[in-house]
Amino acid sequence: MADVKRGALRAFVAAAVVACASFGAHAADKQITLGFSQVGAESAWRTANTESVKSAAPAAGINLKFADAQQKQENQIKAIRSYIAQKVDVIAFSPVVESGWEPVLQEAKAAKIPVILTDRNIDVKDTSLYVTMIGSDFLEEGRRGGRWLEEHYKDNPGPINIVELQGTVGSAPANDRHAGLVEIIQKDPKFKIIASQSGDFTLAGGKQVMEAFAKTYAGKYNVVYAHNDDMALGAIQAMEEAGVHPGKDVQVVSFDATHGGFQAMVDGKINVDVECSPLLGPQLMQAVKDVVAGKELPRRIKTEETVFVQADAAKIMPTRKY
Ligand code: AHR
C-alpha cells in the first residue's frame, strides 16, 4: 500500500515538473499585449496613423488593444487605467495634450508596465515615466513653415500679416508649430501674427474660424498658417465663399502633406505643405518588442520628414502613402 502511494506521489511530482516546464516555455514565448490609446479621429493624418498602428501590430505578432479617446484627455486616462488593470505588457499612447499625465503614469510605473509615447510629447518632470517618444519634431516643422515664409517674402518690404489656425489647445503640435513659426519670423518685424485661434485640427473647425477671420480681417491678411491640412482645407472653403482666392491672393502654409493637402497644392490652393508622417506603426511595434526584451531604447526616436512646395506637388503626389 505504501509502495502504491509512493508511486502515485512520484507520478504526480513528475507531471507537475512537466507542467511547470511547459508553462515556463509558454511564458517566454507569450504573445505581447500592447494597450494603445489613440487621440481620436479628428483628421486624415489621424486616420492614417490609426491604420498604421492597427496593421503593424498583427504583422509584428503583437496583440493590440485599441481605444479611441475622441480628443478627450479623461478618456485617455481611463483607457490607460484599464490597460493597467488588464496587466498588458506595454502601454503606448498619443497624448491629446501635453500636461496632466503624472498621476496615471505613476500608476503604470508602480504596476511595472513600460509606457511608450507616439506622435505627441508630454510635459512631465519625471522623465522615467516613459521609455521613449516616437514621432515628429513639431518645433522644427514650425520653423520650416516660418523659413518658407521668410524666403517667399524676402524681397517684399511688408507688412506681412498672418492669421493662424491652431491645432488642439495645449497639444504638442499646436504649441510647437506656433513656437517654431514665432522663432523664425520674430527676426523680421515686417511679419505679424494678427489673429490666432484653435480649429481643433478639424476641417469644420478650420472653416468656422476662417469664416470669422475672413470677415474681421477682410483685405488685411496675406498668409493663412494652418496647423494641419484638414483645417487648411476648411479655411480654403471659407475663403472661397468670401470671394478670396487661396494660394493666390493669400499664401496658405499647411502641415501633414496628406492626399487632401497634396490635391490642394495641385489645385494651386495650398502653397507649401510641411510633412508630418503618421506611419509610426512599424517603429512602435519594434520599440514594444525591444522594451519587452529588455533592450535599452533611445529616449527620442525622430521621424524623417521634408517640405513640399506647390510646384512639385503633381509629380510627387502619386508616391504619397497617406
Ligand atoms: O499630432 C499630429 C497632428 O495631429 C497632425 O498634424 C494632425 O493632423 C493631427 O490631428
py3Dmol code that shows the C-alpha trace and the ligand (Angstrom):
import py3Dmol

protein = """\
ATOM      1  CA  MET A   1       0.000   0.000   0.000  1.00  0.00           C
ATOM      2  CA  ALA A   2       2.869   2.344   0.984  1.00  0.00           C
ATOM      3  CA  ASP A   3       4.601   1.486  -2.355  1.00  0.00           C
ATOM      4  CA  VAL A   4       1.439   2.352  -4.294  1.00  0.00           C
ATOM      5  CA  LYS A   5       1.239   5.741  -2.517  1.00  0.00           C
ATOM      6  CA  ARG A   6       4.936   6.464  -3.170  1.00  0.00           C
ATOM      7  CA  GLY A   7       4.459   5.585  -6.860  1.00  0.00           C
ATOM      8  CA  ALA A   8       1.444   7.871  -7.165  1.00  0.00           C
ATOM      9  CA  LEU A   9       3.367  10.700  -5.492  1.00  0.00           C
ATOM     10  CA  ARG A  10       6.338  10.234  -7.880  1.00  0.00           C
ATOM     11  CA  ALA A  11       3.955  10.287 -10.879  1.00  0.00           C
ATOM     12  CA  PHE A  12       2.288  13.477  -9.539  1.00  0.00           C
ATOM     13  CA  VAL A  13       5.633  15.231  -8.989  1.00  0.00           C
ATOM     14  CA  ALA A  14       6.834  14.233 -12.487  1.00  0.00           C
ATOM     15  CA  ALA A  15       3.619  15.538 -14.049  1.00  0.00           C
ATOM     16  CA  ALA A  16       3.942  18.781 -12.076  1.00  0.00           C
ATOM     17  CA  VAL A  17       7.543  19.258 -13.254  1.00  0.00           C
ATOM     18  CA  VAL A  18       6.487  18.759 -16.902  1.00  0.00           C
ATOM     19  CA  ALA A  19       3.584  21.199 -16.417  1.00  0.00           C
ATOM     20  CA  CYS A  20       5.844  23.848 -14.848  1.00  0.00           C
ATOM     21  CA  ALA A  21       8.450  23.449 -17.598  1.00  0.00           C
ATOM     22  CA  SER A  22       5.876  23.886 -20.335  1.00  0.00           C
ATOM     23  CA  PHE A  23       4.303  26.899 -18.512  1.00  0.00           C
ATOM     24  CA  GLY A  24       7.773  28.446 -18.338  1.00  0.00           C
ATOM     25  CA  ALA A  25       8.295  27.915 -22.061  1.00  0.00           C
ATOM     26  CA  HIS A  26       4.871  29.408 -22.783  1.00  0.00           C
ATOM     27  CA  ALA A  27       5.657  32.454 -20.609  1.00  0.00           C
ATOM     28  CA  ALA A  28       8.880  33.095 -22.530  1.00  0.00           C
ATOM     29  CA  ASP A  29       7.125  32.895 -25.925  1.00  0.00           C
ATOM     30  CA  LYS A  30       3.938  34.538 -24.695  1.00  0.00           C
ATOM     31  CA  GLN A  31       2.388  36.891 -27.210  1.00  0.00           C
ATOM     32  CA  ILE A  32       2.995  40.520 -26.243  1.00  0.00           C
ATOM     33  CA  THR A  33      -0.138  42.541 -25.483  1.00  0.00           C
ATOM     34  CA  LEU A  34       0.017  46.267 -26.229  1.00  0.00           C
ATOM     35  CA  GLY A  35      -2.620  48.698 -24.950  1.00  0.00           C
ATOM     36  CA  PHE A  36      -2.806  51.737 -27.247  1.00  0.00           C
ATOM     37  CA  SER A  37      -4.779  54.907 -26.561  1.00  0.00           C
ATOM     38  CA  GLN A  38      -5.368  56.997 -29.682  1.00  0.00           C
ATOM     39  CA  VAL A  39      -6.230  60.726 -29.650  1.00  0.00           C
ATOM     40  CA  GLY A  40      -9.344  60.385 -31.811  1.00  0.00           C
ATOM     41  CA  ALA A  41     -10.313  60.561 -35.465  1.00  0.00           C
ATOM     42  CA  GLU A  42     -10.045  64.323 -35.969  1.00  0.00           C
ATOM     43  CA  SER A  43      -8.023  64.371 -39.190  1.00  0.00           C
ATOM     44  CA  ALA A  44      -6.919  62.439 -42.270  1.00  0.00           C
ATOM     45  CA  TRP A  45      -3.497  62.241 -40.607  1.00  0.00           C
ATOM     46  CA  ARG A  46      -5.046  60.554 -37.568  1.00  0.00           C
ATOM     47  CA  THR A  47      -6.928  58.023 -39.728  1.00  0.00           C
ATOM     48  CA  ALA A  48      -3.661  57.092 -41.454  1.00  0.00           C
ATOM     49  CA  ASN A  49      -1.901  56.844 -38.068  1.00  0.00           C
ATOM     50  CA  THR A  50      -4.600  54.514 -36.688  1.00  0.00           C
ATOM     51  CA  GLU A  51      -4.382  52.316 -39.798  1.00  0.00           C
ATOM     52  CA  SER A  52      -0.600  52.192 -39.455  1.00  0.00           C
ATOM     53  CA  VAL A  53      -0.771  51.072 -35.801  1.00  0.00           C
ATOM     54  CA  LYS A  54      -3.584  48.579 -36.436  1.00  0.00           C
ATOM     55  CA  SER A  55      -1.848  46.919 -39.378  1.00  0.00           C
ATOM     56  CA  ALA A  56       1.637  46.890 -37.855  1.00  0.00           C
ATOM     57  CA  ALA A  57       0.525  45.034 -34.693  1.00  0.00           C
ATOM     58  CA  PRO A  58      -0.551  41.709 -36.293  1.00  0.00           C
ATOM     59  CA  ALA A  59       2.350  41.939 -38.738  1.00  0.00           C
ATOM     60  CA  ALA A  60       4.681  42.015 -35.707  1.00  0.00           C
ATOM     61  CA  GLY A  61       2.751  39.249 -33.900  1.00  0.00           C
ATOM     62  CA  ILE A  62       1.549  41.680 -31.229  1.00  0.00           C
ATOM     63  CA  ASN A  63      -1.907  41.520 -29.652  1.00  0.00           C
ATOM     64  CA  LEU A  64      -3.277  45.079 -29.833  1.00  0.00           C
ATOM     65  CA  LYS A  65      -5.914  46.564 -27.532  1.00  0.00           C
ATOM     66  CA  PHE A  66      -7.018  49.858 -29.079  1.00  0.00           C
ATOM     67  CA  ALA A  67      -9.114  52.714 -27.658  1.00  0.00           C
ATOM     68  CA  ASP A  68     -10.177  55.965 -29.362  1.00  0.00           C
ATOM     69  CA  ALA A  69     -10.278  58.853 -26.833  1.00  0.00           C
ATOM     70  CA  GLN A  70     -12.375  61.186 -29.016  1.00  0.00           C
ATOM     71  CA  GLN A  71      -9.912  64.023 -28.322  1.00  0.00           C
ATOM     72  CA  LYS A  72     -10.563  63.931 -24.561  1.00  0.00           C
ATOM     73  CA  GLN A  73      -7.760  63.546 -22.040  1.00  0.00           C
ATOM     74  CA  GLU A  74     -10.097  61.981 -19.451  1.00  0.00           C
ATOM     75  CA  ASN A  75     -10.888  59.179 -21.929  1.00  0.00           C
ATOM     76  CA  GLN A  76      -7.179  58.543 -22.434  1.00  0.00           C
ATOM     77  CA  ILE A  77      -6.604  58.392 -18.676  1.00  0.00           C
ATOM     78  CA  LYS A  78      -9.500  55.908 -18.351  1.00  0.00           C
ATOM     79  CA  ALA A  79      -8.075  53.755 -21.163  1.00  0.00           C
ATOM     80  CA  ILE A  80      -4.592  53.743 -19.594  1.00  0.00           C
ATOM     81  CA  ARG A  81      -6.069  52.758 -16.190  1.00  0.00           C
ATOM     82  CA  SER A  82      -7.991  49.941 -17.849  1.00  0.00           C
ATOM     83  CA  TYR A  83      -4.797  48.685 -19.555  1.00  0.00           C
ATOM     84  CA  ILE A  84      -3.049  48.732 -16.164  1.00  0.00           C
ATOM     85  CA  ALA A  85      -5.918  46.711 -14.645  1.00  0.00           C
ATOM     86  CA  GLN A  86      -5.709  44.236 -17.549  1.00  0.00           C
ATOM     87  CA  LYS A  87      -1.943  43.882 -16.908  1.00  0.00           C
ATOM     88  CA  VAL A  88      -0.944  44.466 -20.539  1.00  0.00           C
ATOM     89  CA  ASP A  89       2.776  44.133 -21.290  1.00  0.00           C
ATOM     90  CA  VAL A  90       3.268  47.640 -22.707  1.00  0.00           C
ATOM     91  CA  ILE A  91       1.139  50.804 -22.898  1.00  0.00           C
ATOM     92  CA  ALA A  92       1.520  53.282 -25.760  1.00  0.00           C
ATOM     93  CA  PHE A  93      -0.419  56.460 -26.345  1.00  0.00           C
ATOM     94  CA  SER A  94      -0.547  59.582 -28.429  1.00  0.00           C
ATOM     95  CA  PRO A  95      -1.311  62.243 -25.804  1.00  0.00           C
ATOM     96  CA  VAL A  96      -4.057  64.677 -26.731  1.00  0.00           C
ATOM     97  CA  VAL A  97      -2.441  67.445 -24.632  1.00  0.00           C
ATOM     98  CA  GLU A  98       1.000  67.898 -23.073  1.00  0.00           C
ATOM     99  CA  SER A  99       0.168  68.375 -19.387  1.00  0.00           C
ATOM    100  CA  GLY A 100      -1.590  66.399 -16.643  1.00  0.00           C
ATOM    101  CA  TRP A 101      -0.127  62.914 -17.125  1.00  0.00           C
ATOM    102  CA  GLU A 102       1.932  62.366 -13.943  1.00  0.00           C
ATOM    103  CA  PRO A 103      -0.676  60.586 -11.739  1.00  0.00           C
ATOM    104  CA  VAL A 104      -1.736  57.949 -14.280  1.00  0.00           C
ATOM    105  CA  LEU A 105       1.821  57.353 -15.461  1.00  0.00           C
ATOM    106  CA  GLN A 106       2.926  56.888 -11.837  1.00  0.00           C
ATOM    107  CA  GLU A 107       0.268  54.172 -11.631  1.00  0.00           C
ATOM    108  CA  ALA A 108       1.682  52.468 -14.734  1.00  0.00           C
ATOM    109  CA  LYS A 109       5.181  52.710 -13.271  1.00  0.00           C
ATOM    110  CA  ALA A 110       4.025  51.198  -9.955  1.00  0.00           C
ATOM    111  CA  ALA A 111       2.486  48.315 -11.939  1.00  0.00           C
ATOM    112  CA  LYS A 112       5.853  47.939 -13.767  1.00  0.00           C
ATOM    113  CA  ILE A 113       4.242  48.453 -17.188  1.00  0.00           C
ATOM    114  CA  PRO A 114       6.523  50.353 -19.596  1.00  0.00           C
ATOM    115  CA  VAL A 115       4.965  53.320 -21.412  1.00  0.00           C
ATOM    116  CA  ILE A 116       5.871  54.493 -24.925  1.00  0.00           C
ATOM    117  CA  LEU A 117       4.736  57.859 -26.317  1.00  0.00           C
ATOM    118  CA  THR A 118       3.926  58.091 -30.007  1.00  0.00           C
ATOM    119  CA  ASP A 119       3.281  61.146 -32.173  1.00  0.00           C
ATOM    120  CA  ARG A 120       2.953  63.757 -29.397  1.00  0.00           C
ATOM    121  CA  ASN A 121       5.153  64.545 -26.437  1.00  0.00           C
ATOM    122  CA  ILE A 122       4.182  65.288 -22.830  1.00  0.00           C
ATOM    123  CA  ASP A 123       5.399  67.733 -20.239  1.00  0.00           C
ATOM    124  CA  VAL A 124       6.468  65.796 -17.109  1.00  0.00           C
ATOM    125  CA  LYS A 125       9.253  66.457 -14.593  1.00  0.00           C
ATOM    126  CA  ASP A 126       9.936  62.750 -14.038  1.00  0.00           C
ATOM    127  CA  THR A 127      11.081  61.534 -17.442  1.00  0.00           C
ATOM    128  CA  SER A 128      11.353  57.960 -16.129  1.00  0.00           C
ATOM    129  CA  LEU A 129       7.557  57.827 -16.546  1.00  0.00           C
ATOM    130  CA  TYR A 130       8.018  56.827 -20.188  1.00  0.00           C
ATOM    131  CA  VAL A 131      10.631  54.825 -22.019  1.00  0.00           C
ATOM    132  CA  THR A 132      10.808  56.643 -25.341  1.00  0.00           C
ATOM    133  CA  MET A 133       8.953  59.058 -27.587  1.00  0.00           C
ATOM    134  CA  ILE A 134       8.493  58.144 -31.264  1.00  0.00           C
ATOM    135  CA  GLY A 135       7.373  60.894 -33.645  1.00  0.00           C
ATOM    136  CA  SER A 136       7.950  64.178 -35.429  1.00  0.00           C
ATOM    137  CA  ASP A 137       9.824  67.245 -34.315  1.00  0.00           C
ATOM    138  CA  PHE A 138       6.925  69.721 -34.341  1.00  0.00           C
ATOM    139  CA  LEU A 139       9.116  72.663 -33.394  1.00  0.00           C
ATOM    140  CA  GLU A 140      11.288  72.055 -36.439  1.00  0.00           C
ATOM    141  CA  GLU A 141       8.134  71.705 -38.555  1.00  0.00           C
ATOM    142  CA  GLY A 142       7.033  75.161 -37.372  1.00  0.00           C
ATOM    143  CA  ARG A 143      10.463  76.570 -38.200  1.00  0.00           C
ATOM    144  CA  ARG A 144      10.186  75.027 -41.664  1.00  0.00           C
ATOM    145  CA  GLY A 145       6.879  76.813 -42.252  1.00  0.00           C
ATOM    146  CA  GLY A 146       8.457  80.055 -40.993  1.00  0.00           C
ATOM    147  CA  ARG A 147      11.533  79.660 -43.191  1.00  0.00           C
ATOM    148  CA  TRP A 148       9.340  79.183 -46.253  1.00  0.00           C
ATOM    149  CA  LEU A 149       7.603  82.487 -45.459  1.00  0.00           C
ATOM    150  CA  GLU A 150      10.950  84.200 -44.887  1.00  0.00           C
ATOM    151  CA  GLU A 151      12.178  83.019 -48.295  1.00  0.00           C
ATOM    152  CA  HIS A 152       8.899  83.685 -50.126  1.00  0.00           C
ATOM    153  CA  TYR A 153       8.702  87.283 -48.883  1.00  0.00           C
ATOM    154  CA  LYS A 154      12.431  88.074 -48.939  1.00  0.00           C
ATOM    155  CA  ASP A 155      12.006  90.890 -51.495  1.00  0.00           C
ATOM    156  CA  ASN A 156       8.730  92.152 -50.083  1.00  0.00           C
ATOM    157  CA  PRO A 157       9.096  95.012 -47.561  1.00  0.00           C
ATOM    158  CA  GLY A 158       5.810  94.044 -45.883  1.00  0.00           C
ATOM    159  CA  PRO A 159       3.839  94.325 -43.762  1.00  0.00           C
ATOM    160  CA  ILE A 160       3.018  90.597 -43.977  1.00  0.00           C
ATOM    161  CA  ASN A 161       0.025  89.774 -41.830  1.00  0.00           C
ATOM    162  CA  ILE A 162      -0.540  86.183 -40.766  1.00  0.00           C
ATOM    163  CA  VAL A 163      -3.718  84.578 -39.474  1.00  0.00           C
ATOM    164  CA  GLU A 164      -3.066  81.346 -37.634  1.00  0.00           C
ATOM    165  CA  LEU A 165      -5.374  78.355 -37.321  1.00  0.00           C
ATOM    166  CA  GLN A 166      -4.042  76.489 -34.332  1.00  0.00           C
ATOM    167  CA  GLY A 167      -4.473  72.807 -33.521  1.00  0.00           C
ATOM    168  CA  THR A 168      -5.978  71.477 -30.296  1.00  0.00           C
ATOM    169  CA  VAL A 169      -5.296  73.857 -27.399  1.00  0.00           C
ATOM    170  CA  GLY A 170      -2.465  72.538 -25.213  1.00  0.00           C
ATOM    171  CA  SER A 171      -1.365  69.851 -27.687  1.00  0.00           C
ATOM    172  CA  ALA A 172       2.312  69.450 -28.566  1.00  0.00           C
ATOM    173  CA  PRO A 173       1.860  70.093 -32.320  1.00  0.00           C
ATOM    174  CA  ALA A 174      -0.178  73.268 -31.679  1.00  0.00           C
ATOM    175  CA  ASN A 175       2.314  74.601 -29.121  1.00  0.00           C
ATOM    176  CA  ASP A 176       5.392  73.747 -31.175  1.00  0.00           C
ATOM    177  CA  ARG A 177       4.185  74.706 -34.659  1.00  0.00           C
ATOM    178  CA  HIS A 178       3.293  78.105 -33.225  1.00  0.00           C
ATOM    179  CA  ALA A 179       6.615  78.430 -31.349  1.00  0.00           C
ATOM    180  CA  GLY A 180       8.628  77.356 -34.417  1.00  0.00           C
ATOM    181  CA  LEU A 181       6.940  79.994 -36.582  1.00  0.00           C
ATOM    182  CA  VAL A 182       7.466  82.724 -33.979  1.00  0.00           C
ATOM    183  CA  GLU A 183      11.141  81.778 -33.569  1.00  0.00           C
ATOM    184  CA  ILE A 184      11.759  82.429 -37.280  1.00  0.00           C
ATOM    185  CA  ILE A 185       9.554  85.449 -38.019  1.00  0.00           C
ATOM    186  CA  GLN A 186      10.436  87.422 -34.893  1.00  0.00           C
ATOM    187  CA  LYS A 187      13.771  88.226 -36.581  1.00  0.00           C
ATOM    188  CA  ASP A 188      11.912  90.382 -39.103  1.00  0.00           C
ATOM    189  CA  PRO A 189       9.350  92.949 -37.843  1.00  0.00           C
ATOM    190  CA  LYS A 190       7.527  93.001 -41.192  1.00  0.00           C
ATOM    191  CA  PHE A 191       5.861  89.698 -40.171  1.00  0.00           C
ATOM    192  CA  LYS A 192       2.992  89.916 -37.722  1.00  0.00           C
ATOM    193  CA  ILE A 193       0.534  87.303 -36.463  1.00  0.00           C
ATOM    194  CA  ILE A 194      -2.652  89.376 -36.402  1.00  0.00           C
ATOM    195  CA  ALA A 195      -5.020  86.619 -35.256  1.00  0.00           C
ATOM    196  CA  SER A 196      -4.684  83.162 -33.799  1.00  0.00           C
ATOM    197  CA  GLN A 197      -7.423  80.703 -32.887  1.00  0.00           C
ATOM    198  CA  SER A 198      -7.881  76.954 -32.482  1.00  0.00           C
ATOM    199  CA  GLY A 199      -9.786  74.935 -35.085  1.00  0.00           C
ATOM    200  CA  ASP A 200      -9.039  71.723 -33.109  1.00  0.00           C
ATOM    201  CA  PHE A 201      -7.291  70.081 -36.102  1.00  0.00           C
ATOM    202  CA  THR A 202     -10.650  69.502 -37.852  1.00  0.00           C
ATOM    203  CA  LEU A 203     -11.940  70.655 -41.235  1.00  0.00           C
ATOM    204  CA  ALA A 204     -15.138  72.014 -39.687  1.00  0.00           C
ATOM    205  CA  GLY A 205     -13.134  73.859 -37.007  1.00  0.00           C
ATOM    206  CA  GLY A 206     -10.779  75.381 -39.585  1.00  0.00           C
ATOM    207  CA  LYS A 207     -13.690  76.524 -41.721  1.00  0.00           C
ATOM    208  CA  GLN A 208     -15.533  78.084 -38.812  1.00  0.00           C
ATOM    209  CA  VAL A 209     -12.510  80.015 -37.545  1.00  0.00           C
ATOM    210  CA  MET A 210     -11.602  81.171 -41.057  1.00  0.00           C
ATOM    211  CA  GLU A 211     -15.157  82.392 -41.728  1.00  0.00           C
ATOM    212  CA  ALA A 212     -14.782  84.729 -38.767  1.00  0.00           C
ATOM    213  CA  PHE A 213     -11.225  85.787 -39.764  1.00  0.00           C
ATOM    214  CA  ALA A 214     -12.310  86.410 -43.376  1.00  0.00           C
ATOM    215  CA  LYS A 215     -14.939  88.874 -42.121  1.00  0.00           C
ATOM    216  CA  THR A 216     -12.910  90.594 -39.397  1.00  0.00           C
ATOM    217  CA  TYR A 217      -9.671  90.857 -41.371  1.00  0.00           C
ATOM    218  CA  ALA A 218     -11.051  91.148 -44.929  1.00  0.00           C
ATOM    219  CA  GLY A 219      -8.277  92.505 -47.203  1.00  0.00           C
ATOM    220  CA  LYS A 220      -5.833  92.705 -44.285  1.00  0.00           C
ATOM    221  CA  TYR A 221      -4.196  89.243 -44.193  1.00  0.00           C
ATOM    222  CA  ASN A 222      -1.537  87.891 -46.523  1.00  0.00           C
ATOM    223  CA  VAL A 223      -0.977  84.430 -45.058  1.00  0.00           C
ATOM    224  CA  VAL A 224      -3.042  81.621 -43.563  1.00  0.00           C
ATOM    225  CA  TYR A 225      -0.831  79.458 -41.353  1.00  0.00           C
ATOM    226  CA  ALA A 226      -2.913  76.325 -40.650  1.00  0.00           C
ATOM    227  CA  HIS A 227      -1.543  73.727 -38.226  1.00  0.00           C
ATOM    228  CA  ASN A 228      -2.824  70.850 -40.375  1.00  0.00           C
ATOM    229  CA  ASP A 229      -4.287  70.020 -43.780  1.00  0.00           C
ATOM    230  CA  ASP A 230      -7.824  69.467 -42.538  1.00  0.00           C
ATOM    231  CA  MET A 231      -8.016  72.989 -41.116  1.00  0.00           C
ATOM    232  CA  ALA A 232      -6.320  74.383 -44.241  1.00  0.00           C
ATOM    233  CA  LEU A 233      -8.985  72.687 -46.398  1.00  0.00           C
ATOM    234  CA  GLY A 234     -11.738  74.147 -44.216  1.00  0.00           C
ATOM    235  CA  ALA A 235     -10.086  77.582 -44.431  1.00  0.00           C
ATOM    236  CA  ILE A 236      -9.887  77.283 -48.232  1.00  0.00           C
ATOM    237  CA  GLN A 237     -13.653  76.678 -48.380  1.00  0.00           C
ATOM    238  CA  ALA A 238     -14.296  79.692 -46.130  1.00  0.00           C
ATOM    239  CA  MET A 239     -12.020  81.967 -48.177  1.00  0.00           C
ATOM    240  CA  GLU A 240     -13.605  80.896 -51.455  1.00  0.00           C
ATOM    241  CA  GLU A 241     -17.061  81.574 -50.046  1.00  0.00           C
ATOM    242  CA  ALA A 242     -15.773  85.033 -49.053  1.00  0.00           C
ATOM    243  CA  GLY A 243     -14.519  85.655 -52.635  1.00  0.00           C
ATOM    244  CA  VAL A 244     -10.818  85.265 -51.784  1.00  0.00           C
ATOM    245  CA  HIS A 245      -8.504  83.084 -53.928  1.00  0.00           C
ATOM    246  CA  PRO A 246      -6.437  80.895 -51.580  1.00  0.00           C
ATOM    247  CA  GLY A 247      -2.932  80.205 -52.879  1.00  0.00           C
ATOM    248  CA  LYS A 248      -3.030  83.421 -54.957  1.00  0.00           C
ATOM    249  CA  ASP A 249      -4.481  86.390 -53.022  1.00  0.00           C
ATOM    250  CA  VAL A 250      -3.399  84.704 -49.802  1.00  0.00           C
ATOM    251  CA  GLN A 251      -0.491  82.298 -49.237  1.00  0.00           C
ATOM    252  CA  VAL A 252      -1.522  79.112 -47.445  1.00  0.00           C
ATOM    253  CA  VAL A 253       1.008  77.264 -45.283  1.00  0.00           C
ATOM    254  CA  SER A 254      -0.093  73.851 -44.036  1.00  0.00           C
ATOM    255  CA  PHE A 255       1.191  70.744 -42.226  1.00  0.00           C
ATOM    256  CA  ASP A 256       0.947  66.950 -42.684  1.00  0.00           C
ATOM    257  CA  ALA A 257       1.157  66.599 -46.510  1.00  0.00           C
ATOM    258  CA  THR A 258      -1.796  64.208 -46.736  1.00  0.00           C
ATOM    259  CA  HIS A 259      -3.524  63.348 -50.035  1.00  0.00           C
ATOM    260  CA  GLY A 260      -6.012  66.160 -49.354  1.00  0.00           C
ATOM    261  CA  GLY A 261      -3.200  68.642 -48.778  1.00  0.00           C
ATOM    262  CA  PHE A 262      -1.384  67.494 -51.915  1.00  0.00           C
ATOM    263  CA  GLN A 263      -4.546  67.775 -54.020  1.00  0.00           C
ATOM    264  CA  ALA A 264      -4.989  71.343 -52.768  1.00  0.00           C
ATOM    265  CA  MET A 265      -1.392  72.105 -53.797  1.00  0.00           C
ATOM    266  CA  VAL A 266      -2.011  70.575 -57.239  1.00  0.00           C
ATOM    267  CA  ASP A 267      -5.112  72.801 -57.453  1.00  0.00           C
ATOM    268  CA  GLY A 268      -2.971  75.821 -56.522  1.00  0.00           C
ATOM    269  CA  LYS A 269      -4.714  76.456 -53.184  1.00  0.00           C
ATOM    270  CA  ILE A 270      -2.054  75.427 -50.645  1.00  0.00           C
ATOM    271  CA  ASN A 271       1.399  76.930 -51.305  1.00  0.00           C
ATOM    272  CA  VAL A 272       3.541  74.788 -49.053  1.00  0.00           C
ATOM    273  CA  ASP A 273       2.893  71.662 -47.010  1.00  0.00           C
ATOM    274  CA  VAL A 274       5.308  70.712 -44.227  1.00  0.00           C
ATOM    275  CA  GLU A 275       5.427  66.933 -43.949  1.00  0.00           C
ATOM    276  CA  CYS A 276       4.426  65.135 -40.744  1.00  0.00           C
ATOM    277  CA  SER A 277       4.397  61.365 -41.100  1.00  0.00           C
ATOM    278  CA  PRO A 278       1.640  59.332 -39.419  1.00  0.00           C
ATOM    279  CA  LEU A 279       3.179  55.993 -40.450  1.00  0.00           C
ATOM    280  CA  LEU A 280       4.541  55.227 -36.991  1.00  0.00           C
ATOM    281  CA  GLY A 281       3.108  51.701 -36.526  1.00  0.00           C
ATOM    282  CA  PRO A 282       6.160  49.601 -37.559  1.00  0.00           C
ATOM    283  CA  GLN A 283       8.570  51.706 -35.433  1.00  0.00           C
ATOM    284  CA  LEU A 284       6.208  51.462 -32.469  1.00  0.00           C
ATOM    285  CA  MET A 285       5.939  47.668 -32.712  1.00  0.00           C
ATOM    286  CA  GLN A 286       9.728  47.339 -32.901  1.00  0.00           C
ATOM    287  CA  ALA A 287      10.076  49.534 -29.812  1.00  0.00           C
ATOM    288  CA  VAL A 288       7.470  47.408 -27.983  1.00  0.00           C
ATOM    289  CA  LYS A 289       9.380  44.208 -28.767  1.00  0.00           C
ATOM    290  CA  ASP A 290      12.682  45.784 -27.734  1.00  0.00           C
ATOM    291  CA  VAL A 291      11.333  47.036 -24.447  1.00  0.00           C
ATOM    292  CA  VAL A 292       9.839  43.625 -23.592  1.00  0.00           C
ATOM    293  CA  ALA A 293      13.192  42.012 -24.500  1.00  0.00           C
ATOM    294  CA  GLY A 294      14.881  44.345 -22.002  1.00  0.00           C
ATOM    295  CA  LYS A 295      16.811  46.303 -24.634  1.00  0.00           C
ATOM    296  CA  GLU A 296      17.681  49.928 -23.983  1.00  0.00           C
ATOM    297  CA  LEU A 297      15.893  52.363 -26.287  1.00  0.00           C
ATOM    298  CA  PRO A 298      16.904  55.902 -27.254  1.00  0.00           C
ATOM    299  CA  ARG A 299      14.833  58.474 -25.333  1.00  0.00           C
ATOM    300  CA  ARG A 300      13.700  60.043 -28.604  1.00  0.00           C
ATOM    301  CA  ILE A 301      13.046  58.372 -31.971  1.00  0.00           C
ATOM    302  CA  LYS A 302      12.514  61.113 -34.572  1.00  0.00           C
ATOM    303  CA  THR A 303      10.681  60.724 -37.875  1.00  0.00           C
ATOM    304  CA  GLU A 304      12.409  61.747 -41.119  1.00  0.00           C
ATOM    305  CA  GLU A 305      10.403  64.479 -42.850  1.00  0.00           C
ATOM    306  CA  THR A 306      10.611  67.153 -45.518  1.00  0.00           C
ATOM    307  CA  VAL A 307       8.781  70.157 -47.017  1.00  0.00           C
ATOM    308  CA  PHE A 308       6.687  70.030 -50.204  1.00  0.00           C
ATOM    309  CA  VAL A 309       6.004  73.037 -52.414  1.00  0.00           C
ATOM    310  CA  GLN A 310       3.204  73.593 -54.890  1.00  0.00           C
ATOM    311  CA  ALA A 311       5.467  73.400 -57.968  1.00  0.00           C
ATOM    312  CA  ASP A 312       6.464  69.770 -57.199  1.00  0.00           C
ATOM    313  CA  ALA A 313       3.093  68.547 -55.938  1.00  0.00           C
ATOM    314  CA  ALA A 314       1.696  66.929 -59.106  1.00  0.00           C
ATOM    315  CA  LYS A 315       4.872  64.898 -59.674  1.00  0.00           C
ATOM    316  CA  ILE A 316       5.170  63.719 -56.059  1.00  0.00           C
ATOM    317  CA  MET A 317       1.506  63.096 -55.253  1.00  0.00           C
ATOM    318  CA  PRO A 318       1.306  59.548 -56.773  1.00  0.00           C
ATOM    319  CA  THR A 319       4.112  58.405 -54.443  1.00  0.00           C
ATOM    320  CA  ARG A 320       2.359  59.545 -51.251  1.00  0.00           C
ATOM    321  CA  LYS A 321       1.127  56.777 -48.927  1.00  0.00           C
ATOM    322  CA  TYR A 322      -1.409  58.736 -46.867  1.00  0.00           C
TER     323      TYR A 322
END
"""
ligand_1 = """\
10
AHR
O -0.167 65.117 -33.731
C -0.156 65.183 -35.108
C -1.215 66.106 -35.574
O -2.464 65.672 -35.086
C -1.400 66.201 -37.066
O -0.707 67.247 -37.656
C -2.844 66.495 -37.161
O -3.375 66.402 -38.442
C -3.383 65.576 -36.153
O -4.672 65.660 -35.859
"""
view = py3Dmol.view(width=600, height=400)
view.addModel(protein, "pdb")
view.setStyle({"model": 0}, {"cartoon": {"style": "trace"}})
view.addModel(ligand_1, "xyz")
view.setStyle({"model": 1}, {"stick": {}})
view.zoomTo()
view.show()
